[in-house]
Amino acid sequence: TCRRAWRLTIELMQVNDLNNRVLINAQPVQPPYLPVEDFTHIWVQATFAVAPDQLRIGRNTITLHSGKLFPAFQQFGYTWDDVQVRNIVLYKPTCEDAP
């Protein structure tokens, strides 16, 4: 049986906060955080590894959790960052050469 990680790609408008997390079925992917912008304000593609045991047969849920880098300076229930995403794709691993 092939136990290689699946590959998740997400195109995103670069984000500001260091603490924006990506989860599948309530479990973090690797790396667990969205990349931080370099202030060019362009669409970038982020790639994440998804362990095979994180996935279910049927519906799977991707969650983007907007974090609060400086919670003491933000109002309760309000987050400064926004996240724009498009073209979310989950690629099945190729396992022809797997043991």
Residue pairs with C-beta under 8 A, 6 or more apart in sequence:
2 52
2 93
2 95
2 98
3 52
3 98
4 52
4 93
4 95
4 98
5 30
5 49
5 50
5 51
5 52
5 93
6 49
6 50
6 51
6 52
6 55
6 90
6 91
6 92
6 93
7 47
7 48
7 49
7 50
7 90
7 91
7 93
8 22
8 24
8 29
8 47
8 48
8 49
8 50
8 62
8 88
8 89
8 90
8 91
9 45
9 46
9 47
9 48
9 87
9 88
9 89
9 91
10 22
10 45
10 46
10 48
10 85
10 87
10 88
11 43
11 44
11 45
11 46
11 85
11 86
11 87
11 88
12 34
12 43
12 44
12 45
12 46
12 83
12 84
12 85
12 86
13 41
13 42
13 43
13 83
13 84
13 85
14 35
14 36
14 37
14 38
14 39
14 40
14 41
14 42
14 44
15 34
15 35
15 36
15 37
15 81
15 82
15 83
16 36
16 37
16 80
16 81
17 36
17 66
17 67
17 68
17 69
17 79
17 80
17 81
18 33
18 36
18 67
18 69
19 33
19 67
19 68
19 69
20 33
20 34
20 64
20 65
20 66
20 67
20 81
20 83
21 28
21 32
21 33
21 34
21 64
21 65
21 67
22 28
22 29
22 32
22 33
22 34
22 48
22 62
22 63
22 64
22 65
23 29
23 32
23 62
23 63
23 65
24 50
24 54
24 55
24 60
24 61
24 62
24 63
25 54
25 55
25 56
25 60
25 61
26 61
26 63
27 51
27 54
29 48
29 49
29 50
29 54
30 48
30 49
30 50
30 51
31 48
34 46
34 64
34 83
35 44
35 46
43 86
50 90
60 90
62 88
64 83
64 85
66 79
66 81
66 82
66 83
67 79
67 81
68 74
68 79
68 80
74 80
